[in-house]
Amino acid sequence: MIEKKNHRLLIANRGEIASRIIRGAKDEGWHTIAIYSDADASAPHVLLADEAHPVGPAPAHQSYLNMDRILEVARESRATHVHPGYGFFSENPDFVQRIADAGLKLIGPSADAIRAMGDKVAARNAAEAAKVPLVPGSPPLPADPEVAVDYAEKIGYPVLIKAAFGGGGKGMRLCKDVTELRSALSLTRGEAGRSFGNDTIFIERALLKARHVEIQILCDEHGNGVYLGERECSIQRRHQKLIEETPCVVLAPETRRKMGEAAVRLALDIGYHNAATVEFLLDEKGEPYFLEMNTRLQVEHPITEMVTGIDLVRAQLRIADGEPLPWTQDEIDPKGAAIECRIIAEDAMAGFVPQSGPVHYARLPQGPGVRNDVGFLPGREISVHYDSMIGKLITWGNDREEARTRMLRALDEYLVEGVRTNVDFQRWALSHPEFIAGNTYTRFIDDHFRPEMLARPDLEEDAAIIAAVATYRHRMGSSGPIAMSGTNSQSSDPNAPRRSPWKRARSWSGR
């Protein structure tokens, strides 16, 4: 039986991560409090929570980014703790400080730790002090473009211009020569100012064939820290991750140990506690370089849970409750392999354009080794106001190939009607010979993917007519076959296996 605690957790987020946190908190016996915008009044996380409170209209800046209203709800609901999830206020030190000033406990690090890692230049300095290997880069750049040109020549092209307070792929531009550098400097600085309220930029050497490999860590409030293995997140578009897996197929055990120890050392040096991820770029020789530290729970945390058996949300809650870590480093023993595909409402054939609209029907895959973290329900609207990721599909296997083939089977089962999703793209990526061989890197999509690779005959209108006729004949009791050129007709043998008319129509349309 779950031990009930006098803890009331307000989840300052929405979607699949809010549902995930609610479930973990209930497993710990905590009372859960959801918040919702007008657009999310009947969202899954609202229905799962013990209680729920409105925070404003649909636009995020009027609801989930309305700091005053969220703190007001925390007082009204008598919350004792706040979990920010990821995105929104999860890495906002001002929010964290106001939570502390209100006498509440944040499920996460201190405001000082977030500030230390939120400024990418300061984070590089902290990493250097902790003897974590760094990609060659510059200090913050002044307005004079010639200073950037000088640094770029010393570092060597190609270079990345990066916003010091950036994230999520924003405020970042690749420059292959001085001409591109000059034209991109003011654009990147302007984007940084608009997106993050700070236009500080710097440059780093670009590792074009690099792998994106990150280390999951947990640190308690007693000075203990452990790393829980790595996740490779190299399949990205516009610096946004699409597929994550663990373990990384090319990471040598000694390199894994060095990266893990460096990640924990960096966290302990800045007095960090709770969950964090230290991200690295792995060059073609397998050498790791510090990228950044994310001071929150990551989107891709489920694959670490699948291989370690450790519930990261519950670990976060226990750390915030003052408990010491129950494991030593030697006791962390990942088993098997896991893959996560982010299910996104977007049209990959049109350049990954976000999609919105109602979900008329959904079928989620099931079976051994399959996990779904979703933030939508049939009949609900995918809103234009929020991130277009609607769910995460995770599979586990005894090895990478079993996890991969399970993922392909699960993607075949995944069905969302009403909005386009990237399921077809994910199926393409998991089936690519280079992915199968483990030859992944951050520019994989740029080098291998073309939208026409997903193109299929436009037979949807014909398929809809055929499906309607087939359904009518089925309901009228006709057992006669309906033939279509190039397809197998339904057998009139009453003992033959039967496929539903809608299933046949989907196969005819090529979807």
SELUM-203908 format. One record per residue (C-alpha): residue in one letter; x, y, z. Coordinates in steps of 0.2 Angstrom, whole numbers, plus 5000, padded with zeros to 4 digits. Example, Ala and Ser with C-alpha at 12.3 -4.5 7.8 and 13.67 -1.06 7.14 Angstrom:
<recs>
A506249785039S506849955036
</recs>
This chain:
<recs>
M500050005000I500650174996E501250275011K500250445011K501350595014N500850775018H501550835002R500550934990L501450944973L500951074960I501551034943A501951194933N501751114916R500651034904G500550884891E501450724893I502750784905A501350844917S500550674916R502150584919I502550684935I500850654942R501050474940G502750474949A502050584963K500550464965D501750314966E502550414980G500950454989W500950634986H499450744982T499450814965I498950984958A498751024940I498651184931Y497851214915S497451344902D495751374894A496351264879D496851124891A495251114902S494950924899A496750874895P497450714901H498550784915V497050884921L496050724922L497450624931A497750754945D496950754962E496450934959A496651064945H496651244943P496451364929V497851484925G497251584910P496851594892A497651474879P499251574874A500651514885H501251684890Q499551714898S499451544906Y500851424908L502151574908N501051684920M502151674935D501051774946R499551674943I500451504945L501151564962E499351624966V498751444962A500151374973R499451474988E497651434984S497951254983R499051244998A500451174988T502051124997H503151084982V503251134964H503851024949P504251134934G504450984922Y505451044906G505151194896F504151344902F504951394919S506051244922E507651334919N507151504925P508051564941D506851704944F505451574945V506451464956Q506851604968R505051664969I504551484974A505851484988D505351654994A503551594995G504151455007L503851314994K505151174989L505651164971I505850984963G507551044955P509151134959S509451304967A509251464957D511151494959A511451324950I510251364936R511051534934A512851454933M512351334920G511051444910D512351564904K513351454892V514951554894A514851544913A514551354910R516051334899N517051424913A516351304926A516751154915E518451214912A518751224931A518051054934K519250984921V517850944908P518550944890L517951094880V517651124862P518751274857G517751434858S517751624862P517251734876P515751844874L515851944858P515752134858A514752224844D516252244833P516152094820E518052104817V518352024835A517251874830V518151864813D519851854823Y519251724835A518551614821E520151624812K521051564827I519751424831G519651364813Y518051354802P516751294802V516051384818L514451394827I513851564833K512851534849A511751634861A512451634878F510751604886G510051504872G509251334871G508051224860G509051254845K508751444844G510051574843M511251454834R511951474817L513251374807C514551474797K515751384785D516751544781V517051724785T515651784773E514351674782L515051734799R514851914795S513051904789A512551784803L513251884818S511852024819L510551894815T511051784829R511251924841G509551994837E508751814839A509551794855G508951964862R507151924856S507051744862F508051754878G508051934883N509951934882D510951964866T512651894872I513351784859F514951684857I515751564844E516351384845R517151264833A515851164824L516050974824L515050924809K515150734810A514950734829R513750634840H512750714853V512950604869E512350654886I512550594903Q511050574916I511550624933L510750624951C511450724965D510650734983E510750874995H512150785005G513550794992N513250624984G513150604965V512950464952Y512850444934L511550334926G512450294909E512250394893R510950434879E511350464861C510250604854S511150624837I509550614826Q509050804825R508250924814R508651114817H509551064833Q507950984840K508150794845L506950674836I507650504841E508650454857E509450294862T510450214875P511850154875C512850244862V513450104851V515250174849L515550234867A517050144874P516850094893E518350194898T517650344889R515950324897R516750314914K517750474911M516150564904G515150514919E516450554932A516650724924A514750764923V514650724942R516150824946L515450974937A513850964946L514550944964D515751084960I514351204958G513351134973Y512051054962H510650934968N509250844960A509250774942A510250854928T510950804911V512750854905E512850854886F514350814876L514850814858L515850654853D517050684838E517450564824K518850494835G517750464849E518350614860P517050694870Y516850884872F515750974884L514151064876E513051114890M512151064906N510251054907T509651084925R508050994924L507250824919Q507550794900V506150744887E507150584884H507250524902P506150374899I507550274890T508650294905E507250224916M506950074904V508750014905T509150054924G507450024932I507650184941D506050304941L506850474939V505350574944R505250474960A507050494963Q506850684961L505450694974R506450594986I508050704984A506950854986D506250775002G508050775009E508350585007P510150535002L510350434986P510050244989W511350194976T513250194975Q513950214957D514450024957E512649984960I512050074944D511949934931P511049974915K510349824906G509849804887A509449944876A508050074873I507550194860E506350344861C505450424846R504650594848I502950584841I502650764834A501150844825E502150894810D502250864791A503950794787M503550804769A503350994770G504951034779F504350974797V502951104797P501951104814Q500151044812S498651074823G496851024824P495750894831V496250714834H494750614828Y495450444832A497050374840R497750194842L499350184853P500450034851Q500649904865G501549744869P503149684877G504449814879V503349964873R502950124883N501950274878D502050444886V500650544878G499850714880F498350704869L496650614869P495450574854G494250714852R495450844858E496250984849I498150994845S498351174849V499351304839H499851384856Y501051244862D502551134857S501951014843M502650864852I501150764857G501950604864K503450494866L503550314860I504850204869T505450034867W506649914876G507549764870N508949644876D510049734863R509949874851E509249774837E507849704847A507449884853R507449944835T506349814828R505149834842M505050014838L504649984820R503249864825A502649994837L502750134824D501750024812E500350014826Y500350204830L498850284822V498250464824E496850524813G496550714811V498250784811R499850734802T501250664813N503050614810V502750434812D503150394794F504850494796Q505250394811R504950234802W506050294788A507450344800L507450174810S507450084794H508950174786P510450064783E511650194791F510550204807I510450014808A512350014807G512450144821N513250274810T512250424817Y512850604819T511950774822R511850814803F511150644799I509450714793D510350854783D511450724774H510150584771F508350644771R507350714757P505450744759E505150654743M505750494751L504050494761A503050534745R501650404741P500350394728D498950514732L497550384733E496650454749E495150514741D494950344731A495250254747A493950344757I492650304743I493150124743A493150114762A491350194763V490750064750A491649924759T490849974776Y489149984768R489349804760H489949734776R488549804786M487249744773G487949574775S488749554758S490149434758G490649464740P492449524736I492849704732A494249704720M495449834716S496949834704G498549794713T497749734729N497149574737S495249564737Q494349504752S493949324751S492149254750D492749104760P491749124777N493249034785A494549144778P495449274789R494549444787R495349624788S494249764792P493749884777W494650024785K496249924787R496149884769A495850064764R497350124774S498449994765W497750044748S498050234752G499850184756R499750264774
</recs>
